[in-house]
């Protein structure tokens, strides 16, 4: 696909969106604009970090009453998306039933994530390798301080949440796209985890059109640990996109189903790696309050910096099942989640399958399985789980921060050449104490293993005296201490208002 054709894709998409809005808006005439309702929040509510199904359910009666008053008496109020059930049990969803700060045009949100990691490898530079959720060991660190919320007035909508703490350095360094061009995109966006504005259409059960930075939910887990069953997710979540920067259209044909269409700058990127956008979609179906089925599909992208011949596709599918719900029993609830991912790259001297020495196979296959138990009216929680991946070419393996290496620089101490092998598995046990809906005390044991040295050993990944020379350079007389296994204990205090 030529650069000219890629630009045409973006231009056509940008032209179609306002046209669809105009057609839908005219279809509503005559009549007044609906006031902001919980339908606008539903686009966020289907995933964690913005709202949840139960919060919508609480708000639905008021919203439906307002809608009924503004329309002819014979018009039945529309069902809000996923308002028919309580989905606070979902992995990746907030467990709060209603927001703390809730006003007619603004729903506020504050998140604080503080952790301590004890690594049995005892890296002397206190640096953790191979995680997008944790970065330091043997220290108390603020991983995320997020302040913001959702704005909703008439048909206008928007969301802003800050990104302060460790996330503000760890997330930008995993994106290689700022290395292309000027204006330092990594610094421009490093303090923002979500920032988008949008327009709501009161058609079907709701249509939202948003533009900016939004969460992807590829890999099921939320970017925010308070929403999850475990702190450290397995690789199919940790190594896949947390966010996209682009345009999102959410369509709710009814209150059980959602379809999203994405046109993004690329695979978890602030900018474009080459001259082509990323195209993808999300499909969600919740037949009842005990099941949730989710499929994310990255249909097309050129996401290898400086290689416009190489293309990427990826599919991520999850199911969640609540198989026990007995609120008055000691074991009050049980649920499981299963996620399977498959994807590949092709072109630019690699193939999806049947590769050889000239054009190696470059693909990603992985899964994760978690089971969660709640006790004593959901005051305590226990999660057991883990997963595994194989990723020849290492194109989704997080670059170890050896001598300050980033996704853009790479490192000669851990290459990502076509055909380079990488297989890994992990297991975890998590215990949560949840005295109320705003606070979680979390304790977690993780064990991770790779077929090649990857995790930080006792010698660490930082040269004596600090980073030396360019991040991608060799340091004379020094080697990072990399191991095939890692076992660590994490204690975290997670707060959400």
C-alpha positions in Angstrom: 0.0 0.0 0.0 1.5 3.3 -1.0 1.9 6.3 1.2 -0.7 8.1 -0.9 -3.2 5.4 -0.4 -2.6 5.3 3.3 -3.3 9.0 3.5 -6.5 8.4 1.6 -7.7 5.9 4.2 -7.3 8.5 6.9 -9.0 11.2 4.9 -11.9 9.0 3.9 -12.4 7.9 7.5 -12.3 11.5 8.7 -14.9 12.5 6.1 -17.2 9.6 6.8 -17.4 10.2 10.5 -19.0 13.7 10.5 -21.3 12.5 7.6 -22.6 9.7 9.7 -23.2 12.0 12.6 -25.1 14.4 10.4 -27.3 11.7 9.0 -28.1 10.3 12.4 -28.7 13.7 13.9 -31.2 14.6 11.1 -32.9 11.2 11.7 -33.8 12.4 15.2 -35.6 15.6 14.1 -38.0 16.9 15.1 -37.3 16.9 18.8 -35.0 18.3 21.4 -31.5 17.1 22.1 -31.3 14.5 24.8 -29.6 15.6 28.0 -26.5 13.7 29.1 -27.5 10.2 30.1 -25.8 7.1 31.3 -25.8 5.9 27.6 -22.9 8.3 27.0 -21.0 6.7 29.8 -21.7 3.3 28.4 -18.9 3.5 25.9 -16.5 3.7 28.8 -18.6 1.4 31.0 -18.0 -1.6 28.9 -14.4 -1.6 30.0 -12.6 -0.9 33.3 -11.1 2.4 34.4 -14.0 4.6 33.4 -17.2 3.2 34.9 -18.9 -0.1 35.3 -22.1 -1.8 34.4 -23.5 -1.6 37.9 -23.0 2.1 38.0 -25.0 2.5 34.9 -27.7 0.3 36.3 -28.0 2.6 39.3 -28.2 5.6 37.0 -30.5 4.1 34.4 -33.9 4.8 36.1 -33.2 8.5 36.4 -31.9 8.6 32.8 -34.8 6.7 31.5 -37.3 8.9 33.3 -35.7 12.0 31.8 -35.7 10.5 28.4 -39.4 9.5 28.7 -40.3 13.0 29.7 -38.7 14.5 26.7 -40.3 12.2 24.2 -43.9 11.3 23.2 -45.6 9.1 25.8 -45.8 6.1 23.4 -42.0 6.0 22.9 -40.5 3.3 25.3 -37.2 4.3 27.0 -34.1 2.7 25.5 -32.2 0.2 27.5 -28.8 1.4 28.5 -25.9 -0.8 27.4 -25.1 -3.6 29.9 -27.3 -2.1 32.5 -29.2 -5.3 32.9 -26.6 -6.9 35.2 -24.0 -6.2 37.8 -20.6 -6.7 36.1 -18.4 -5.5 39.0 -17.0 -9.0 39.2 -15.3 -8.9 35.9 -11.5 -9.0 35.6 -10.5 -5.7 34.2 -13.6 -3.9 35.5 -14.0 -1.5 38.4 -15.8 -3.1 41.4 -17.4 0.2 42.5 -21.1 0.3 42.2 -21.4 4.0 42.0 -18.9 6.9 41.6 -17.8 9.0 44.6 -17.8 12.3 42.6 -20.8 12.5 40.4 -22.2 15.7 39.0 -24.6 16.5 36.1 -21.8 17.4 33.7 -18.8 15.6 35.3 -17.9 12.3 37.0 -14.6 12.6 38.8 -12.0 10.0 39.3 -8.8 9.7 41.4 -6.5 6.6 41.3 -3.5 5.9 43.5 -1.3 2.8 43.0 1.6 2.3 45.4 3.7 -0.8 45.5 6.7 -2.6 46.9 8.4 -5.5 45.1 10.8 -8.0 46.7 12.7 -9.8 43.9 14.5 -13.0 44.9 17.1 -12.3 42.2 18.1 -9.2 44.2 19.2 -7.0 41.3 21.7 -4.5 42.8 20.4 -1.6 40.6 16.8 -2.3 41.8 15.6 -2.6 38.2 12.8 -5.0 37.2 12.8 -6.4 33.6 10.0 -7.6 31.5 7.0 -5.9 33.1 4.9 -3.0 31.9 3.2 -2.8 35.3 6.3 -2.7 37.7 9.7 -1.2 37.3 11.7 -1.1 40.5 12.5 -3.6 43.3 13.1 -3.3 47.1 11.6 0.2 47.1 8.3 1.8 47.7 7.1 3.4 44.4 4.1 5.3 43.2 3.2 3.4 40.1 0.2 5.5 39.0 -1.4 8.7 40.2 -4.4 9.5 38.0 -6.6 12.5 38.5 -9.5 13.4 36.1 -12.8 11.9 35.1 -15.6 11.9 32.5 -17.2 15.1 31.0 -20.7 14.8 29.6 -23.0 17.6 28.6 -25.9 17.2 26.1 -24.3 15.2 23.3 -20.7 16.2 24.0 -18.4 13.8 25.9 -14.8 13.6 26.9 -12.4 11.9 29.3 -9.1 13.0 30.9 -6.9 11.0 33.3 -3.4 12.0 34.3 -0.4 9.6 34.4 2.0 10.5 37.2 4.5 8.2 38.9 6.4 5.2 37.3 3.9 4.9 34.4 5.0 8.3 33.1 8.4 6.9 32.3 7.7 3.2 31.7 4.9 3.5 29.2 6.5 6.1 26.8 9.8 4.1 26.7 7.9 1.1 25.3 6.8 3.1 22.3 9.4 3.5 19.5 7.3 5.8 17.3 8.5 9.1 18.9 11.9 8.4 17.4 10.4 9.3 14.0 10.3 13.0 13.4 10.2 16.0 15.8 8.3 17.5 18.7 9.2 14.7 21.2 5.9 12.9 21.4 7.0 10.8 24.3 7.3 13.9 26.5 4.2 15.5 25.0 2.0 12.6 26.2 3.9 11.0 29.1 1.7 12.5 31.8 -1.6 11.5 30.2 -3.1 8.0 30.2 -6.4 8.9 28.6 -7.4 12.1 26.8 -10.2 12.1 24.3 -13.2 14.1 23.2 -16.3 12.8 21.5 -19.9 13.1 20.4 -22.8 10.9 21.5 -25.6 9.8 19.1 -28.9 8.7 20.7 -29.4 6.0 18.1 -30.1 2.3 18.9 -28.7 1.8 22.4 -26.1 4.5 21.7 -23.3 5.5 19.3 -20.1 7.2 20.5 -17.5 8.8 18.2 -14.2 9.6 20.1 -10.8 11.0 19.1 -7.7 11.0 21.2 -5.9 8.5 23.5 -8.2 5.7 24.8 -7.7 2.4 26.5 -7.5 -0.7 24.2 -8.3 -3.6 26.6 -6.3 -6.0 24.3 -5.4 -8.7 26.7 -8.4 -8.2 29.0 -6.7 -6.7 32.0 -7.1 -3.0 32.8 -4.2 -0.6 32.7 -5.2 0.3 36.2 -4.4 -2.4 38.8 -7.4 -1.6 41.1 -9.7 -3.0 38.4 -7.9 -6.4 38.0 -7.9 -9.7 39.8 -4.1 -9.8 39.9 -1.3 -7.1 39.8 1.0 -8.7 37.3 -0.9 -10.1 34.3 0.5 -12.7 32.1 2.3 -11.9 28.8 -0.7 -11.8 26.5 -1.9 -8.8 28.5 1.4 -7.2 29.6 3.0 -7.3 26.1 0.0 -6.2 24.1 -1.3 -2.6 23.7 -2.7 -0.7 26.7 -3.7 2.3 24.7 -4.3 3.6 21.2 -4.1 7.1 19.8 -6.6 7.7 17.1 -10.4 7.6 16.4 -12.8 5.2 17.9 -16.5 4.5 17.0 -18.6 2.6 19.5 -21.9 1.1 18.3 -24.4 -0.4 20.7 -27.2 -2.1 18.7 -28.8 -3.2 21.9 -28.0 -3.4 25.6 -26.1 -6.8 25.3 -23.8 -6.0 22.4 -21.0 -3.6 21.5 -18.9 -3.1 18.3 -16.0 -0.8 18.1 -14.0 0.4 15.1 -10.5 1.8 15.5 -8.4 3.9 13.2 -5.2 4.5 15.1 -1.6 5.8 14.7 -0.4 2.3 15.4 0.2 -0.5 17.9 0.3 1.3 21.3 2.0 4.3 19.7 1.8 8.1 20.1 2.8 8.5 16.4 3.1 6.4 13.3 6.0 4.0 12.8 5.8 4.3 9.1 3.2 5.9 6.7 0.2 3.7 7.5 -2.5 3.8 10.2 -3.5 0.9 12.4 -7.0 -0.5 11.8 -8.8 -2.7 14.3 -12.1 -3.5 16.0 -13.5 -4.8 19.3 -16.6 -7.0 19.7 -18.3 -7.5 23.0 -21.3 -9.7 23.9 -22.8 -10.2 27.4 -25.7 -12.6 27.1 -26.5 -12.3 30.8 -24.9 -11.2 34.1 -22.7 -14.3 34.4 -20.9 -14.2 31.0 -18.8 -11.8 29.0 -17.2 -12.5 25.7 -14.7 -10.2 24.1 -12.8 -10.2 20.8 -10.2 -7.6 19.9 -8.8 -7.7 16.3 -5.9 -5.7 15.0 -6.6 -6.1 11.3 -3.7 -4.1 9.7 -0.7 -2.2 10.8 2.9 -1.4 9.8 4.4 -1.3 13.3 8.1 -1.9 12.8 10.0 1.4 13.0 11.7 2.1 9.6 10.4 -1.0 7.9 7.3 -0.1 5.9 7.2 -3.5 4.2 6.4 -5.4 7.4 2.8 -5.7 8.3 1.1 -6.9 11.6 -2.1 -8.7 12.4 -3.3 -9.8 15.8 -6.4 -11.4 17.4 -7.1 -11.4 21.1 -10.2 -13.2 22.5 -11.4 -13.6 26.1 -14.3 -15.1 28.0 -15.3 -14.5 31.6 -17.7 -16.7 33.5 -19.1 -16.2 37.0 -20.1 -19.7 38.0 -21.0 -19.1 41.6 -22.8 -16.2 43.2 -24.0 -16.9 46.8 -23.7 -13.5 48.7 -24.6 -14.9 52.1 -22.1 -17.8 52.0 -18.5 -17.7 53.2 -17.5 -18.3 49.6 -19.6 -15.5 48.1 -18.5 -15.6 44.5 -16.3 -17.5 42.0 -15.4 -16.7 38.4 -12.8 -17.5 35.8 -11.3 -15.8 32.8 -9.5 -17.3 29.8 -7.7 -15.4 27.1 -6.1 -16.6 23.8 -4.0 -14.5 21.5 -2.6 -15.3 18.0 -0.9 -13.0 15.5 2.0 -12.6 13.2 4.0 -10.3 11.0 4.7 -10.7 7.3 6.7 -8.9 4.6 9.9 -7.1 5.2 11.9 -10.4 5.3 9.6 -12.3 7.7 6.7 -14.7 7.2 3.8 -15.7 9.4 4.4 -19.5 9.0 6.7 -21.9 7.1 9.7 -19.6 7.5 13.3 -20.5 6.6 16.7 -19.0 7.2 16.1 -16.3 4.6 12.6 -15.4 5.8 12.0 -16.6 9.3 8.6 -17.2 10.8 7.5 -14.3 13.0 4.4 -14.9 15.1 2.8 -14.6 18.5 0.8 -17.3 20.3 -0.2 -17.2 23.9 -2.9 -17.7 26.5 -3.7 -17.0 30.1 -6.1 -18.5 32.6 -7.2 -17.0 36.0 -9.6 -18.2 38.6 -11.0 -15.8 41.3 -12.7 -16.5 44.6 -14.4 -13.9 46.8 -15.1 -14.5 50.5 -17.1 -12.9 53.3 -19.3 -10.6 51.3 -16.5 -9.9 48.8 -14.2 -8.5 51.6 -11.4 -11.0 50.7 -10.3 -12.3 47.3 -7.9 -15.0 46.1 -6.7 -15.4 42.5 -4.6 -18.2 41.0 -3.5 -18.0 37.4 -0.8 -17.7 34.7 -0.1 -18.2 31.1 2.5 -18.8 28.4 3.7 -17.3 25.0 5.9 -18.1 22.1 7.1 -15.2 20.0 9.9 -15.9 17.5 11.4 -12.6 16.4 10.6 -11.1 19.8 8.5 -8.3 18.2 6.2 -8.2 21.3 8.8 -8.9 23.9 9.4 -5.9 26.1 13.0 -4.5 25.5 15.0 -4.9 28.7 16.2 -1.5 29.9 19.8 -2.5 29.7 22.1 0.6 29.9 19.0 2.8 29.4 17.7 0.9 26.3 14.2 1.8 25.0 11.9 0.3 22.4 13.4 2.8 19.9 17.0 2.1 20.6 16.9 -1.7 21.2 19.9 -3.3 22.8 22.7 -5.5 21.5 22.6 -7.5 24.8 19.1 -8.8 23.9 18.4 -8.7 20.2 15.1 -8.8 18.4 16.2 -10.1 15.0 13.9 -12.1 12.8 14.0 -15.7 14.0 15.3 -14.9 17.5 13.5 -17.4 19.8 11.5 -16.5 22.8 9.2 -18.7 24.9 8.0 -17.9 28.4 5.5 -19.0 31.0 4.4 -17.6 34.4 2.2 -18.4 37.4 0.9 -16.2 40.2 -1.1 -16.3 43.4 -2.9 -13.1 44.7 -4.6 -12.3 47.9 -6.7 -9.2 48.3 -8.2 -7.5 51.4 -10.9 -5.1 50.4 -12.3 -3.2 53.4 -14.6 -1.1 51.2 -15.1 -0.3 47.5 -12.4 2.3 47.5 -9.4 0.4 48.9 -7.6 -2.8 48.0 -4.6 -4.2 49.9 -2.9 -6.7 47.5 -0.3 -9.3 48.1 1.1 -11.3 45.2 3.6 -14.0 44.5 4.9 -14.3 40.9 7.2 -16.8 39.2 8.3 -16.3 35.6 10.5 -18.4 33.3 11.9 -17.8 29.8 13.9 -20.1 27.5 16.6 -17.5 27.1 18.3 -15.2 29.8 15.9 -12.3 30.1 15.1 -11.3 33.8 17.5 -9.2 35.8 19.9 -11.1 38.0 21.8 -9.9 41.1 24.3 -8.0 38.9 21.5 -5.9 37.4 21.2 -4.3 34.0 23.0 -1.0 34.7 26.7 -0.5 34.2 28.8 0.6 37.3 28.5 4.3 37.6 25.2 4.5 35.6 24.2 4.4 32.0 27.2 4.7 29.7 27.2 6.0 26.1 24.2 5.6 23.8 21.4 3.2 25.0 22.1 0.8 22.1 25.9 0.7 22.6 28.1 -1.9 24.1 30.0 -1.0 27.3 33.6 -2.2 27.4 34.3 -4.8 30.0 30.7 -5.1 31.2 27.8 -7.5 30.7 24.2 -7.3 32.1 23.3 -10.1 34.5 20.3 -11.8 32.8 18.6 -14.9 34.2 16.0 -17.4 32.8 13.8 -17.3 35.9 12.4 -14.6 38.3 10.4 -15.0 41.5 9.1 -11.9 43.3 6.7 -10.8 45.9 4.6 -7.7 45.5 2.6 -5.7 48.1 0.4 -2.9 46.8 -2.1 -0.4 48.2 -4.7 0.5 45.5 -7.1 3.4 46.0 -9.8 4.6 43.8 -12.3 7.5 44.3 
